[in-house]
Amino acid sequence: MPCLTFRTWVLGIVSCAILSFLNQFFTYRQNALSISSVSAQILVLPAGKLMAAYLPRKSIQIPATKWSFSLNPGPFNMKEHVLITIFANSGSNTVYPVNIVTIVKAFYGRGINLIAAMMLSQSTQMLGYGWAGIFRRFLVDSPYMWWPSNLVQVSLFQALHDVEVRPKRGQTRLQFFFLVFISSFAYYIVPNYLFPSITALSFVCWIWKDSVTAQITGSDRHGLGIGSFALDWSTVSSFLLSPLATPCFAIVNTMVGFFIVIYILIPTAYWTNSYDARKFPIISSHVFASDGSRYNVTRVMNQSTFEFNLHGYDSYGKINLSIFFIYTCGLSFGTLTATKSHVALFYGRHLDKFNNVHTRLIKKNYEAVPQWWFHALLMIVIGLSILTCEGFGGQLLLPYWGVILAALLAMLFTLPIGVITATTNQVSDRLTAKLCLRNECLTC
Ligand SMILES: *[C@@H]1O[C@H](CO)[C@@H](O)[C@H](O)[C@H]1NC(C)=O
């Protein structure tokens, strides 16, 4: 089957660009919404089939080279479809350093050089491909790393491409898929577009309208959300990526953690007033001065150099956080460290065993991407990162050794975090989000 075709490049690049725009755009929503590559997987199928039906078959010569390609090399096949979805998937995550740009602009009220921002985002994103190649042996070749959400996508590819005979009084998998697709779309429109207030119904707040305690316990937005009821799937499932793709033990684990943190730890800490918790809102991502007002960041920043002003800090007082944010930060550092011991204890023995029949078959039939590509990419991108940080008049305030330190940290944590994602479908930067209620996903 041909796979790197004209269709693949066009649809792949377009869907990557659209997904990355939409996902970045939607992260600014209060109830963050993400569009996964599954959407692209569904939408490019008719586009690919249309291109196969209408584009001319004649081959096009690239001027001054021996290469030629055809606009239409035959029916739209599964390999092209998978490859387009991989393209789309590489754009389906939000770009982490864009948060830096947002924070600098919105929180500190400063501008940032457009090219510096662009280089920062690109180089940080590209670093990931380097790490991926370096850990490919452990994270891809090993049969123990089964990447649960990929299985969901594989079965969808099969449903979309397999020719199936409809069973009597039943549907084919494709028909069943479209039935669910259309009904869930029809339902999703109601809470998310027509009637957003039913995304969560906080009965406790409705009954005791003026009670602060009721707001803290019952509010879905600013409290613990006890007794609050959601009619919106994205709200219900927001503590997991996709409940369908997550193994049961991981769901139960997450729920137990959620229960302990939200229903036991946070309320106990709040009502025993630890860290002066009762002066501040129970759930908030803001920083506060000791009198409970919003912390005035300009007082501890040197506005011209954008550096920390110790003198101002000493005279103004320390930063306070909401009790929820305190535990989110603390526990995030805890979970990050725990990934290492967890992976060592649970997967240590399996990590270098990849002599599996599927791996062998793939190795026999397909040539692997040479390892030096990844090493070269990594070196180039680390070089570019250093250039970005040291250049632009030192605007990014990170010296070259900071970049190297960051790269070393990434090297230490990519494997354990990758193993956890590959076996439980939990993404590490979601470990933080996990702890938050749906509206305020705090990043520490
Ligand atoms: C914050 O502090 C700066 C500098 O002291 C002052 O000019 C500004 O008015 C303060 N802003 C608020 C909201 O209090």
Ligand as a Chemical Component Dictionary entry (heavy atoms), coordinates in Angstrom:
data_LIG
# 
_chem_comp.id                   LIG 
_chem_comp.type                 NON-POLYMER 
_chem_comp.pdbx_formal_charge   0 
_chem_comp.three_letter_code    LIG 
# 
loop_
_chem_comp_atom.comp_id 
_chem_comp_atom.atom_id 
_chem_comp_atom.alt_atom_id 
_chem_comp_atom.type_symbol 
_chem_comp_atom.charge 
_chem_comp_atom.model_Cartn_x 
_chem_comp_atom.model_Cartn_y 
_chem_comp_atom.model_Cartn_z 
_chem_comp_atom.pdbx_ordinal 
LIG C1 C1 C 0 0.330  47.512 42.675 1  
LIG O1 O1 O 0 1.534  48.114 43.033 2  
LIG C2 C2 C 0 1.955  49.153 42.145 3  
LIG C3 C3 C 0 3.351  49.590 42.586 4  
LIG O2 O2 O 0 3.429  49.788 43.955 5  
LIG C4 C4 C 0 0.904  50.290 42.169 6  
LIG O3 O3 O 0 1.311  51.292 41.281 7  
LIG C5 C5 C 0 -0.426 49.699 41.733 8  
LIG O4 O4 O 0 -1.450 50.678 41.832 9  
LIG C6 C6 C 0 -0.813 48.514 42.613 10 
LIG N1 N1 N 0 -1.988 47.887 42.048 11 
LIG C7 C7 C 0 -3.048 47.555 42.783 12 
LIG C8 C8 C 0 -4.154 46.883 42.064 13 
LIG O5 O5 O 0 -3.103 47.756 43.980 14 
# 
loop_
_chem_comp_bond.comp_id 
_chem_comp_bond.atom_id_1 
_chem_comp_bond.atom_id_2 
_chem_comp_bond.value_order 
_chem_comp_bond.pdbx_ordinal 
LIG C1 O1 SING 1  
LIG C1 C6 SING 2  
LIG O1 C2 SING 3  
LIG C2 C3 SING 4  
LIG C2 C4 SING 5  
LIG C3 O2 SING 6  
LIG C4 O3 SING 7  
LIG C4 C5 SING 8  
LIG C5 O4 SING 9  
LIG C5 C6 SING 10 
LIG C6 N1 SING 11 
LIG N1 C7 SING 12 
LIG C7 C8 SING 13 
LIG C7 O5 DOUB 14 
# 
